[in-house]
């Protein structure tokens, strides 16, 4: 059954989101990311005190692709 849609305003869409108007069979957003962070980067909570002095994070990633992301339509 066709969908009837009125006015639509799109403010922003991120890279791993889906925007659909109308009927749809299946939606599958795909995204990948690699994060490098030093000591104490992901600490959360109330009253955390961290002293890492001279903390350094070295990143040497020589390979171009770690794991490919493929679209399910390509299979």
PEUR-V425428 format. One record per helix or strand of 3 or more residues. SS is the DSSP state (@ for helix, = for strand). FROM is the first residue (numbers start at 0). TO is the last residue. If there is no record, write none. Layout:
# PEUR-V425428
ss->SS from->FROM to->TO
ss->SS from->FROM to->TO
This chain:
# PEUR-V425428
ss->@ from->71 to->73
